[in-house]
Amino acid sequence: MINIHQQITFLPTNKFTEMEAFYSGLLSLKKVLDQGDCIIFKTTDSSYIGFCERELELGSNRIILTLVTDQVDEFYEQLQKKSVQCESKPCLNEKYAIYHFFVKDPNGYLVEIQQFVKGFDGQ
């Protein structure tokens, strides 16, 4: 059984400064990780909302549901055995210090299966 211990929903923003002030200042959410162009806020003990500075494109699907697990390779292998078409193979993303891969759900939403290599414990 794969153990998912955190969940992050990533949304794009082209108003990064205003967004940070709103969630941190007005909503008083705790900022738990700042990666420069992506920032993560804690919403519950094991769930988070993240914003990445990106251009908003009408009609594009830029929402990412991220499931955090220490079993990225096992998750990938399990999906492969079930003949699920993944968008990528597990790989290291050095910019964000994560090990991850992507798969799309039936609606076309991106689901990211990831492990933080360093820098995020969710506290």
C-alpha positions as CSV (number, residue, x, y, z in Angstrom):
1,M,0.0,0.0,0.0
2,I,1.3,3.4,-0.9
3,N,1.4,5.9,1.9
4,I,0.4,9.5,1.0
5,H,1.2,11.8,3.9
6,Q,0.5,15.3,2.5
7,Q,-1.5,16.9,-0.3
8,I,-0.7,20.2,-2.1
9,T,-2.9,22.0,-4.7
10,F,-0.8,24.2,-6.9
11,L,-2.3,27.1,-8.7
12,P,-0.8,29.5,-11.2
13,T,-0.7,33.3,-10.5
14,N,0.4,36.4,-12.4
15,K,-0.1,38.5,-9.2
16,F,2.5,36.8,-7.0
17,T,3.1,39.7,-4.6
18,E,-0.6,40.4,-4.1
19,M,-1.3,36.7,-3.7
20,E,1.3,36.3,-1.0
21,A,0.0,39.3,0.9
22,F,-3.6,37.9,0.7
23,Y,-2.9,34.4,1.9
24,S,-0.1,35.3,4.4
25,G,-1.4,38.6,5.7
26,L,-5.2,38.7,5.3
27,L,-5.9,34.9,5.7
28,S,-3.0,34.4,8.2
29,L,-1.9,31.1,6.6
30,K,1.6,30.0,7.6
31,K,4.1,30.2,4.8
32,V,6.0,26.9,5.0
33,L,8.2,27.0,1.9
34,D,9.3,29.8,-0.5
35,Q,11.1,28.6,-3.6
36,G,11.3,32.0,-5.3
37,D,8.7,31.6,-8.0
38,C,6.6,29.1,-6.0
39,I,5.3,29.5,-2.4
40,I,3.5,27.0,-0.2
41,F,1.1,27.8,2.6
42,K,-0.2,25.3,5.2
43,T,-4.0,25.0,5.3
44,T,-4.4,21.9,7.7
45,D,-2.0,19.5,9.4
46,S,-1.4,17.6,6.2
47,S,-2.7,19.8,3.3
48,Y,-1.3,22.8,1.6
49,I,-1.9,25.3,-1.1
50,G,0.9,26.4,-3.4
51,F,1.1,29.2,-5.9
52,C,3.6,29.4,-8.8
53,E,4.3,32.6,-10.7
54,R,3.1,31.8,-14.2
55,E,1.3,33.5,-17.0
56,L,-2.4,32.7,-17.0
57,E,-3.5,31.3,-20.3
58,L,-7.2,31.1,-21.1
59,G,-8.3,27.6,-21.6
60,S,-5.2,26.0,-20.3
61,N,-5.2,23.5,-17.4
62,R,-2.6,24.8,-15.0
63,I,-4.0,23.3,-11.8
64,I,-1.8,20.6,-10.2
65,L,-2.9,18.3,-7.5
66,T,0.2,17.1,-5.7
67,L,0.3,13.9,-3.6
68,V,3.4,13.8,-1.4
69,T,4.9,10.3,-0.6
70,D,8.2,8.7,0.1
71,Q,7.2,6.0,-2.4
72,V,7.4,7.8,-5.7
73,D,9.0,4.8,-7.6
74,E,6.6,2.3,-6.1
75,F,3.6,4.6,-7.1
76,Y,4.9,4.8,-10.6
77,E,5.5,1.0,-10.9
78,Q,2.0,0.4,-9.6
79,L,0.5,2.7,-12.2
80,Q,2.6,1.0,-14.9
81,K,1.3,-2.4,-13.9
82,K,-2.2,-1.1,-14.3
83,S,-1.3,0.2,-17.8
84,V,-1.9,3.8,-16.8
85,Q,-0.2,6.3,-19.2
86,C,2.0,8.6,-17.2
87,E,3.0,12.0,-18.5
88,S,6.6,11.5,-17.4
89,K,8.9,9.0,-15.6
90,P,10.1,9.7,-12.1
91,C,12.9,12.2,-12.2
92,L,14.8,14.7,-10.0
93,N,13.8,18.3,-10.4
94,E,16.9,20.2,-9.0
95,K,15.3,23.6,-9.1
96,Y,12.6,22.7,-6.6
97,A,14.5,19.8,-4.9
98,I,11.8,17.3,-5.6
99,Y,11.7,13.8,-7.1
100,H,8.4,13.4,-9.0
101,F,6.4,12.4,-12.0
102,F,3.0,13.4,-13.5
103,V,-0.1,11.6,-14.6
104,K,-3.4,13.0,-15.8
105,D,-6.8,12.1,-14.3
106,P,-9.8,11.3,-16.5
107,N,-10.7,15.1,-16.6
108,G,-7.2,16.0,-17.8
109,Y,-6.1,17.5,-14.5
110,L,-2.4,17.0,-13.7
111,V,-1.6,14.9,-10.7
112,E,1.9,15.1,-9.5
113,I,3.3,12.3,-7.3
114,Q,6.3,13.8,-5.5
115,Q,8.8,13.5,-2.7
116,F,10.6,16.5,-1.3
117,V,14.3,15.8,-1.4
118,K,15.1,18.6,1.1
119,G,13.6,21.8,2.4
120,F,10.1,20.9,3.3
121,D,8.7,19.1,6.4
122,G,5.3,20.7,6.3
123,Q,5.7,22.5,9.7
